[in-house]
Amino acid sequence: MAETDNTTKDAGQQQKNPLEKVAVSVRHVILVLSGKGGVGKSTVAANLAMALANHGYQTGLLDLDIHGPNIPKMLGIEETKLTSTNGTRIEPVYVVPALGVVSMAFLLPDKSTPVIWRGPMKMQVIKQFLADVNWGDLDYLVVDLPPGTGDEALSIIQLAPNVAGAVVVTTPQEVAILDSTKAVKFVEKMDIKVLGIVENMSGMVCPHCGKEIDLFGQGGGKKAAEDLGVPYLGNIPLDPDMRKAGDEGRPFIVRRPGMSADNLTWEHVDDVMQAVLRSIGEAQ
């Protein structure tokens, strides 16, 4: 117990004595994190970033899941490599003109190459992804973090300017809610705002009738938000089309031929995006 207390104190002390912020032209940095893996955090981050771009915001998406970078696969750009126009500044990979992406996956020789790094190496690459990337003038930088509350989360909080807050992703199950509570406490301890909780995989959209089925339960994320006194940003149902879109490298939020204009899951994703803007104080 004493070791845990010391670790918590160390994290708090790091935040009180922060590193120098990296100069990035961005109005708001949005962190997307979760207490545990398997809750669809990267899916939420990718679709949130695409939703912001669709609404006319110049958006960056920084994939900081260094050991498991999946964002490029979800966006259909996994075969791309990072380039530099002048030998010093890295160019993001653009999915659409309003959405640029940077990921460790773009630097690996192949998809199966593991990244075996300790904390200092991760800190250095995070700093480089902020300082040496030609992000341009961004309205929002969405940061997809690995599960938990380790080096990557601490580093981005210390280095990134204008951190608006964090979106915590959970699923309805009790074990996920428990871990999301830890994530919320971590964010609060770092003295940044909890923008709110998103309940992902909340029910399932039936591929036959289009209605929601209570598959994994519902309401756990909302109750956790109420208990913790943080905003509830909404829920996103488990949708086979969303899973298929991610596997095929097509952001689900992009409307496609054959997609119904009143697609339930699309509406949920867009509602979450609007709720994030309201939490930041920039509702349309």
C-alpha beads as a LAMMPS data file, in Angstrom:
LAMMPS data file: protein, C-alpha beads

284 atoms
283 bonds

1 atom types
1 bond types

-500.0 500.0 xlo xhi
-500.0 500.0 ylo yhi
-500.0 500.0 zlo zhi

Masses

1 110.0

Atoms # bond

1 1 1 0.000 0.000 0.000
2 1 1 2.873 2.330 0.815
3 1 1 4.381 1.681 -2.627
4 1 1 1.107 2.622 -4.322
5 1 1 0.890 5.813 -2.300
6 1 1 4.469 6.711 -3.257
7 1 1 3.745 6.090 -6.928
8 1 1 0.712 8.347 -6.749
9 1 1 2.729 11.037 -5.011
10 1 1 5.475 10.765 -7.641
11 1 1 2.934 11.287 -10.431
12 1 1 1.465 14.279 -8.666
13 1 1 4.933 15.725 -8.081
14 1 1 5.758 15.352 -11.794
15 1 1 2.638 17.326 -12.638
16 1 1 3.531 20.067 -10.147
17 1 1 6.997 20.334 -11.752
18 1 1 6.070 19.898 -15.438
19 1 1 8.452 19.751 -18.358
20 1 1 8.533 22.661 -20.746
21 1 1 5.532 22.569 -23.057
22 1 1 6.175 21.845 -26.723
23 1 1 5.214 24.630 -29.125
24 1 1 2.294 23.306 -31.184
25 1 1 -0.293 25.554 -32.819
26 1 1 -3.421 23.884 -31.446
27 1 1 -6.427 25.352 -29.678
28 1 1 -7.446 22.194 -27.823
29 1 1 -5.783 18.840 -27.152
30 1 1 -8.246 16.037 -26.374
31 1 1 -6.906 12.902 -24.702
32 1 1 -8.768 9.624 -25.231
33 1 1 -7.946 6.959 -22.663
34 1 1 -9.346 3.956 -20.863
35 1 1 -8.634 2.033 -17.705
36 1 1 -8.347 -1.276 -19.556
37 1 1 -7.906 -2.649 -23.052
38 1 1 -10.607 -4.013 -25.320
39 1 1 -13.167 -1.250 -24.790
40 1 1 -12.881 0.233 -28.293
41 1 1 -10.864 3.293 -27.289
42 1 1 -9.034 3.579 -30.630
43 1 1 -12.321 3.209 -32.511
44 1 1 -13.815 6.058 -30.490
45 1 1 -10.692 8.224 -30.992
46 1 1 -10.602 7.655 -34.762
47 1 1 -14.290 8.345 -35.262
48 1 1 -14.235 11.353 -32.921
49 1 1 -11.377 12.875 -34.923
50 1 1 -13.144 12.173 -38.214
51 1 1 -16.386 13.653 -36.873
52 1 1 -14.549 16.862 -35.914
53 1 1 -12.984 17.037 -39.384
54 1 1 -16.382 16.447 -40.988
55 1 1 -17.705 19.465 -39.090
56 1 1 -15.026 21.699 -40.564
57 1 1 -12.458 21.660 -37.757
58 1 1 -8.797 21.285 -38.705
59 1 1 -7.929 18.167 -36.738
60 1 1 -4.872 16.103 -35.897
61 1 1 -4.955 12.522 -34.649
62 1 1 -1.897 11.389 -32.685
63 1 1 -1.678 7.635 -32.094
64 1 1 0.334 7.209 -28.889
65 1 1 -0.437 3.538 -28.412
66 1 1 3.226 2.951 -29.200
67 1 1 3.220 -0.794 -28.552
68 1 1 -0.063 -1.431 -30.370
69 1 1 -0.666 1.332 -32.945
70 1 1 -3.971 0.465 -34.658
71 1 1 -5.180 3.859 -35.867
72 1 1 -3.584 3.597 -39.356
73 1 1 -5.281 0.225 -39.920
74 1 1 -8.663 1.672 -38.944
75 1 1 -8.234 4.609 -41.310
76 1 1 -6.965 2.621 -44.298
77 1 1 -3.494 4.212 -44.300
78 1 1 -1.415 1.430 -42.755
79 1 1 0.821 1.031 -45.816
80 1 1 1.909 4.681 -45.624
81 1 1 5.230 5.942 -44.260
82 1 1 5.992 9.322 -42.735
83 1 1 7.805 11.768 -45.001
84 1 1 9.657 15.044 -44.580
85 1 1 9.618 17.948 -47.022
86 1 1 12.753 19.690 -45.755
87 1 1 14.586 16.998 -43.835
88 1 1 13.620 18.367 -40.419
89 1 1 9.818 18.538 -40.228
90 1 1 7.681 15.388 -40.417
91 1 1 4.525 15.571 -42.511
92 1 1 1.348 13.972 -41.119
93 1 1 -0.531 11.468 -43.249
94 1 1 -3.805 13.038 -44.341
95 1 1 -6.969 10.957 -44.448
96 1 1 -8.959 13.965 -45.648
97 1 1 -7.671 17.560 -45.968
98 1 1 -8.932 18.411 -42.469
99 1 1 -7.486 15.327 -40.704
100 1 1 -3.781 14.559 -40.371
101 1 1 -2.484 11.449 -38.578
102 1 1 0.838 10.503 -36.966
103 1 1 1.503 7.022 -35.593
104 1 1 4.399 4.803 -34.607
105 1 1 3.032 2.316 -37.132
106 1 1 4.276 4.560 -39.943
107 1 1 7.882 4.081 -38.741
108 1 1 7.939 0.293 -38.332
109 1 1 9.568 -1.862 -41.037
110 1 1 6.540 -4.176 -41.091
111 1 1 3.248 -4.733 -39.273
112 1 1 4.593 -7.499 -37.014
113 1 1 7.597 -5.550 -35.666
114 1 1 7.304 -5.084 -31.887
115 1 1 8.366 -1.876 -30.140
116 1 1 10.475 -2.820 -27.114
117 1 1 11.129 0.456 -25.318
118 1 1 11.447 1.726 -21.796
119 1 1 9.870 4.958 -20.557
120 1 1 12.622 7.437 -21.606
121 1 1 12.481 6.284 -25.235
122 1 1 8.711 6.705 -25.280
123 1 1 9.015 10.177 -23.788
124 1 1 11.451 11.153 -26.545
125 1 1 9.268 9.947 -29.411
126 1 1 6.186 11.636 -27.923
127 1 1 8.116 14.903 -27.774
128 1 1 9.228 14.409 -31.365
129 1 1 5.679 13.664 -32.542
130 1 1 4.661 17.017 -31.079
131 1 1 7.655 19.249 -31.832
132 1 1 8.934 17.879 -35.145
133 1 1 5.625 17.316 -36.953
134 1 1 4.248 19.942 -39.315
135 1 1 0.753 19.886 -37.808
136 1 1 -0.132 23.337 -39.123
137 1 1 -2.755 25.345 -37.263
138 1 1 -5.063 22.880 -35.529
139 1 1 -8.426 23.382 -33.914
140 1 1 -8.190 19.994 -32.206
141 1 1 -5.519 17.371 -31.631
142 1 1 -7.079 14.059 -30.597
143 1 1 -4.597 11.796 -28.797
144 1 1 -5.258 8.055 -28.686
145 1 1 -3.498 6.693 -25.597
146 1 1 -2.789 3.075 -24.631
147 1 1 -4.874 1.512 -21.857
148 1 1 -3.982 2.424 -18.308
149 1 1 -2.229 5.358 -16.704
150 1 1 1.445 4.886 -17.555
151 1 1 4.298 6.691 -19.300
152 1 1 2.446 7.802 -22.424
153 1 1 -0.380 9.488 -20.531
154 1 1 1.990 11.212 -18.120
155 1 1 4.271 12.379 -20.943
156 1 1 1.563 13.897 -23.143
157 1 1 0.018 15.727 -20.186
158 1 1 3.420 17.215 -19.343
159 1 1 4.446 18.073 -22.911
160 1 1 1.325 19.046 -24.856
161 1 1 0.019 22.624 -24.722
162 1 1 -3.646 23.535 -24.266
163 1 1 -4.854 20.165 -22.980
164 1 1 -8.630 20.666 -22.876
165 1 1 -9.168 17.437 -20.985
166 1 1 -9.695 13.711 -21.319
167 1 1 -12.431 11.489 -22.695
168 1 1 -12.612 8.197 -20.784
169 1 1 -13.957 5.215 -22.742
170 1 1 -15.613 2.264 -21.025
171 1 1 -17.992 -0.581 -21.767
172 1 1 -21.058 -1.393 -19.637
173 1 1 -19.524 -4.360 -17.786
174 1 1 -18.699 -3.906 -14.119
175 1 1 -14.976 -4.718 -14.499
176 1 1 -14.612 -2.073 -17.213
177 1 1 -16.468 0.470 -15.081
178 1 1 -14.067 -0.215 -12.207
179 1 1 -11.045 0.446 -14.406
180 1 1 -12.612 3.535 -15.982
181 1 1 -13.073 4.929 -12.474
182 1 1 -9.318 4.602 -11.966
183 1 1 -8.748 6.465 -15.242
184 1 1 -11.012 9.302 -14.103
185 1 1 -9.166 9.542 -10.778
186 1 1 -5.853 9.630 -12.645
187 1 1 -6.995 12.503 -14.855
188 1 1 -8.225 14.457 -11.846
189 1 1 -4.942 13.856 -10.009
190 1 1 -3.091 15.309 -13.005
191 1 1 -5.155 18.511 -12.625
192 1 1 -6.752 18.317 -16.043
193 1 1 -10.436 18.262 -16.865
194 1 1 -12.432 15.081 -17.286
195 1 1 -14.425 15.940 -20.393
196 1 1 -16.612 12.946 -19.685
197 1 1 -17.235 9.229 -19.994
198 1 1 -18.281 7.463 -23.198
199 1 1 -19.991 4.079 -22.881
200 1 1 -18.922 2.069 -25.927
201 1 1 -20.458 -1.263 -27.028
202 1 1 -23.614 -0.158 -25.251
203 1 1 -26.197 -2.533 -26.614
204 1 1 -25.995 -3.863 -30.160
205 1 1 -27.565 -2.677 -33.384
206 1 1 -29.425 -5.638 -34.899
207 1 1 -28.287 -6.101 -38.524
208 1 1 -31.802 -7.235 -39.459
209 1 1 -34.186 -4.784 -37.828
210 1 1 -31.780 -1.932 -36.993
211 1 1 -32.935 -1.753 -33.370
212 1 1 -30.708 -1.919 -30.289
213 1 1 -30.324 -5.197 -28.387
214 1 1 -29.156 -5.192 -24.775
215 1 1 -26.190 -7.533 -25.366
216 1 1 -23.560 -6.473 -22.794
217 1 1 -25.880 -4.322 -20.733
218 1 1 -26.349 -0.559 -20.712
219 1 1 -26.115 2.336 -18.320
220 1 1 -22.935 1.446 -16.422
221 1 1 -21.005 4.358 -17.934
222 1 1 -23.769 6.826 -17.166
223 1 1 -24.019 5.647 -13.560
224 1 1 -20.232 5.872 -13.160
225 1 1 -20.292 9.436 -14.492
226 1 1 -23.033 10.362 -12.034
227 1 1 -21.215 8.732 -9.109
228 1 1 -17.936 10.456 -10.004
229 1 1 -19.528 13.819 -10.738
230 1 1 -18.230 14.055 -14.314
231 1 1 -20.122 14.585 -17.587
232 1 1 -21.680 11.652 -19.390
233 1 1 -20.914 12.078 -23.094
234 1 1 -23.269 9.393 -24.383
235 1 1 -23.186 5.823 -25.570
236 1 1 -22.177 4.100 -28.795
237 1 1 -23.839 0.747 -29.558
238 1 1 -21.958 -2.317 -30.758
239 1 1 -22.501 -2.233 -34.511
240 1 1 -21.238 -4.936 -36.930
241 1 1 -20.859 -2.227 -39.585
242 1 1 -18.509 -0.253 -37.299
243 1 1 -16.364 -3.346 -36.686
244 1 1 -16.272 -4.084 -40.405
245 1 1 -15.409 -0.472 -41.229
246 1 1 -12.425 -0.556 -38.835
247 1 1 -11.138 -3.853 -40.234
248 1 1 -11.437 -2.529 -43.788
249 1 1 -9.814 0.815 -43.025
250 1 1 -12.921 2.942 -43.510
251 1 1 -13.785 5.343 -40.676
252 1 1 -17.358 4.459 -39.778
253 1 1 -18.312 8.093 -39.364
254 1 1 -17.758 8.718 -43.092
255 1 1 -21.093 8.297 -44.824
256 1 1 -20.937 5.665 -47.560
257 1 1 -23.212 4.559 -50.392
258 1 1 -25.951 2.402 -48.941
259 1 1 -25.709 3.843 -45.429
260 1 1 -29.061 4.987 -44.163
261 1 1 -29.340 8.722 -43.536
262 1 1 -30.712 7.939 -40.089
263 1 1 -28.110 5.306 -39.150
264 1 1 -28.438 4.908 -35.378
265 1 1 -24.751 4.387 -34.603
266 1 1 -23.671 7.322 -36.798
267 1 1 -26.054 9.521 -34.835
268 1 1 -24.609 8.258 -31.528
269 1 1 -21.016 9.017 -32.635
270 1 1 -21.972 12.498 -33.783
271 1 1 -23.853 13.114 -30.517
272 1 1 -20.737 12.129 -28.542
273 1 1 -18.649 14.561 -30.598
274 1 1 -21.112 17.377 -29.883
275 1 1 -21.086 16.472 -26.179
276 1 1 -17.273 16.695 -26.139
277 1 1 -17.463 20.181 -27.654
278 1 1 -20.025 21.218 -25.058
279 1 1 -17.772 19.934 -22.296
280 1 1 -14.884 21.964 -23.693
281 1 1 -17.184 24.957 -23.957
282 1 1 -17.326 25.145 -27.735
283 1 1 -20.722 23.692 -28.574
284 1 1 -22.023 24.533 -32.017

Bonds

1 1 1 2
2 1 2 3
3 1 3 4
4 1 4 5
5 1 5 6
6 1 6 7
7 1 7 8
8 1 8 9
9 1 9 10
10 1 10 11
11 1 11 12
12 1 12 13
13 1 13 14
14 1 14 15
15 1 15 16
16 1 16 17
17 1 17 18
18 1 18 19
19 1 19 20
20 1 20 21
21 1 21 22
22 1 22 23
23 1 23 24
24 1 24 25
25 1 25 26
26 1 26 27
27 1 27 28
28 1 28 29
29 1 29 30
30 1 30 31
31 1 31 32
32 1 32 33
33 1 33 34
34 1 34 35
35 1 35 36
36 1 36 37
37 1 37 38
38 1 38 39
39 1 39 40
40 1 40 41
41 1 41 42
42 1 42 43
43 1 43 44
44 1 44 45
45 1 45 46
46 1 46 47
47 1 47 48
48 1 48 49
49 1 49 50
50 1 50 51
51 1 51 52
52 1 52 53
53 1 53 54
54 1 54 55
55 1 55 56
56 1 56 57
57 1 57 58
58 1 58 59
59 1 59 60
60 1 60 61
61 1 61 62
62 1 62 63
63 1 63 64
64 1 64 65
65 1 65 66
66 1 66 67
67 1 67 68
68 1 68 69
69 1 69 70
70 1 70 71
71 1 71 72
72 1 72 73
73 1 73 74
74 1 74 75
75 1 75 76
76 1 76 77
77 1 77 78
78 1 78 79
79 1 79 80
80 1 80 81
81 1 81 82
82 1 82 83
83 1 83 84
84 1 84 85
85 1 85 86
86 1 86 87
87 1 87 88
88 1 88 89
89 1 89 90
90 1 90 91
91 1 91 92
92 1 92 93
93 1 93 94
94 1 94 95
95 1 95 96
96 1 96 97
97 1 97 98
98 1 98 99
99 1 99 100
100 1 100 101
101 1 101 102
102 1 102 103
103 1 103 104
104 1 104 105
105 1 105 106
106 1 106 107
107 1 107 108
108 1 108 109
109 1 109 110
110 1 110 111
111 1 111 112
112 1 112 113
113 1 113 114
114 1 114 115
115 1 115 116
116 1 116 117
117 1 117 118
118 1 118 119
119 1 119 120
120 1 120 121
121 1 121 122
122 1 122 123
123 1 123 124
124 1 124 125
125 1 125 126
126 1 126 127
127 1 127 128
128 1 128 129
129 1 129 130
130 1 130 131
131 1 131 132
132 1 132 133
133 1 133 134
134 1 134 135
135 1 135 136
136 1 136 137
137 1 137 138
138 1 138 139
139 1 139 140
140 1 140 141
141 1 141 142
142 1 142 143
143 1 143 144
144 1 144 145
145 1 145 146
146 1 146 147
147 1 147 148
148 1 148 149
149 1 149 150
150 1 150 151
151 1 151 152
152 1 152 153
153 1 153 154
154 1 154 155
155 1 155 156
156 1 156 157
157 1 157 158
158 1 158 159
159 1 159 160
160 1 160 161
161 1 161 162
162 1 162 163
163 1 163 164
164 1 164 165
165 1 165 166
166 1 166 167
167 1 167 168
168 1 168 169
169 1 169 170
170 1 170 171
171 1 171 172
172 1 172 173
173 1 173 174
174 1 174 175
175 1 175 176
176 1 176 177
177 1 177 178
178 1 178 179
179 1 179 180
180 1 180 181
181 1 181 182
182 1 182 183
183 1 183 184
184 1 184 185
185 1 185 186
186 1 186 187
187 1 187 188
188 1 188 189
189 1 189 190
190 1 190 191
191 1 191 192
192 1 192 193
193 1 193 194
194 1 194 195
195 1 195 196
196 1 196 197
197 1 197 198
198 1 198 199
199 1 199 200
200 1 200 201
201 1 201 202
202 1 202 203
203 1 203 204
204 1 204 205
205 1 205 206
206 1 206 207
207 1 207 208
208 1 208 209
209 1 209 210
210 1 210 211
211 1 211 212
212 1 212 213
213 1 213 214
214 1 214 215
215 1 215 216
216 1 216 217
217 1 217 218
218 1 218 219
219 1 219 220
220 1 220 221
221 1 221 222
222 1 222 223
223 1 223 224
224 1 224 225
225 1 225 226
226 1 226 227
227 1 227 228
228 1 228 229
229 1 229 230
230 1 230 231
231 1 231 232
232 1 232 233
233 1 233 234
234 1 234 235
235 1 235 236
236 1 236 237
237 1 237 238
238 1 238 239
239 1 239 240
240 1 240 241
241 1 241 242
242 1 242 243
243 1 243 244
244 1 244 245
245 1 245 246
246 1 246 247
247 1 247 248
248 1 248 249
249 1 249 250
250 1 250 251
251 1 251 252
252 1 252 253
253 1 253 254
254 1 254 255
255 1 255 256
256 1 256 257
257 1 257 258
258 1 258 259
259 1 259 260
260 1 260 261
261 1 261 262
262 1 262 263
263 1 263 264
264 1 264 265
265 1 265 266
266 1 266 267
267 1 267 268
268 1 268 269
269 1 269 270
270 1 270 271
271 1 271 272
272 1 272 273
273 1 273 274
274 1 274 275
275 1 275 276
276 1 276 277
277 1 277 278
278 1 278 279
279 1 279 280
280 1 280 281
281 1 281 282
282 1 282 283
283 1 283 284
